[in-house]
Amino acid sequence: MDRLWQFLDFRVQRAADWWRLPLIGLVVSAPISLTTSLFLASYGAQGPYGGFWRLLVAGILASVPVFVLSGGLFVPIELWIQRRRRRLHQLQAAVVRSGVLALNGVLGAFVAYAIVVAALLAPPPSTLLAVFLITYPLDIALVGLIYTLYEEYVFQLQVSTQLTQEMRVASGIQRGLFPRDIPRVSGFDLAARCEPARETGGDFFDFVDLGDGRLGMVIADVSGKGMPAALLMADARSTWRAEARLDRGPGETLRRANTSLCRDTDSNSFVTFLYAVLDPAARQICFASAGHPLPLVYNDSEIKEVEVYGLPLGLAQDATYEEVSLALAPGDTVLLYTDGIIEVMNASRELFGFEGLMSVLQLEGDQGASSLLERTWSATRAFGSDDDQADDMTVMVLKALR
C-alpha cells in the first residue's frame, strides 16, 4: 500500500502545478458568484428571493464547490496528458482540458442550480438554469485554455533556461580549446585574439610546436554560427592538430585534413583555413590557404597581400593546396584575420572592409604585435554600430623584431 501511495504521489507531482488548480477554481468562482448574485438581485433587493447578501451567499454556495472540484479534476487530466505528452500537441492538450472541464461545468450547472433553489425563498426565475448552463461550462473551459497557455509558457521558459545553461557550459568548453598562452618565439612578437558573436562560435586560432624551434600557426573560420559551427570548429581543430604534428608541410597537412573533414561533414558545411609554419632560425614563414582571406604583410609603410589560394576544407575531397614561402625582414608585420573583421558594419550599412583594415595597418603597422591587435579591435569597434556583433572576429599578428 505504501508503494502504491508513493507511486501515486510521484505521478501527481509530475502533473504540472496540479495543486494550483483548486486555487484557480476559487479565483474563477468569485466573479461567477457575483454574477449569479447580481442576476438574482436584479429581481429586487427585497424581492421574493431574499436580500442581496442572501443572494450573494447563494451564489458562493453554488459556484465554489463546483469550481474547486473542477480544479481537483485537473489532477487525473494532467496525469493522462503527462503519459501522452510526446503524442499530444499543445492544441490537443487544450482541447482535452477544456472539453473535459466543460462537461464538468455542465454537470456543475445542475448542481449549482439545485443549491440555489434550496437557498432561495421562492422558486428561481425560469432563465436561471440556462444562465448556469452557458456561464459555467464556458468559464471553466476558459480555465483549461488559460492553463494550457500557462503550461506552455513555463515549459518554454524551462527549455530556454536549460539551453542557456548548456550554451554557457559549451562556451566554457570552447574557450578551453583556445591556447591559454601565446607562444614566445625568439626574434618575433606574436599576439592573437578571438571574439565569438554568440556564446559559441566558429572562428578559432591555434599553435602547435613542430620541433626545432618551428611553430605552426592556424587561423580559421567555420561556416555558420552558434552551436553547429562550434562543433565543426572542434572537429576541424582536432583534425588539424593531428595532421600538423606529422609535420608534412602546410599544403599536405591541409590536404589530409580536408580529406578527413569531407568524410565527417555534409556538403553544406566548410571551413576556411590558413595554416602557416614559422621558422624563426631562417626568418621564414610558409603559408597554405583553404579559402581564407589573404594574409597582409606590412613593412616601411608598404602593404602587400600574400597570394595563396585553395578550396575551403570540407567541399571537395580531392582538393590540393599550394604553399607560398616568404622571408621576413626585421620590422615586417604579418596580419591574419577572419572575414568578421572586414564585415563590421556601421549605422549607414557601410562595411569596414579591406580599406579600413589596411588603413589601420598603414597607420599602426610599426607598433608591436599586441598594440597593433588592440588598435585594430578599437578601430572596428569605433566604426561599427551599436548593434550586436554580427559575426565572429579573429585577428593574429606576427611581427619580426628589429
Secondary structure, 3 states (H helix, E strand, C coil): CHHHHHHHHHHHHHCCCCCHHHHHHHHHHHHHHHHHHHHHHCCCCCECCECHHHHHHHHHHHHHHHHHHHHHHHHHHHHHHHHCCCCCCHHHHHHHHHHHHHHHHHHHHHHHHHHHHHHCCCCCCCCHHHHHHHHHHHHHHHHHHHHHHHHHHHHHHHHHHHHHHHHHHHHHHHHCCCCCCCCCECCEEEEEEEECCCCCCCEEEEEEEEECCEEEEEEEEECCCHHHHHHHHHHHHHHHHHHHCCCCCHHHHHHHHHHHHHHHCCCCCCEEEEEEEEECCCCEEEEEEEECCCCEEEECCEEEECCCCCCCECCCCCCCCCCEEEECCCCCEEEEECHHHHCCECCCCCECHHHHHHHHHHHHCCCCHHHHHHHHHHHHHHHCCCCCCCCCEEEEEEEECC
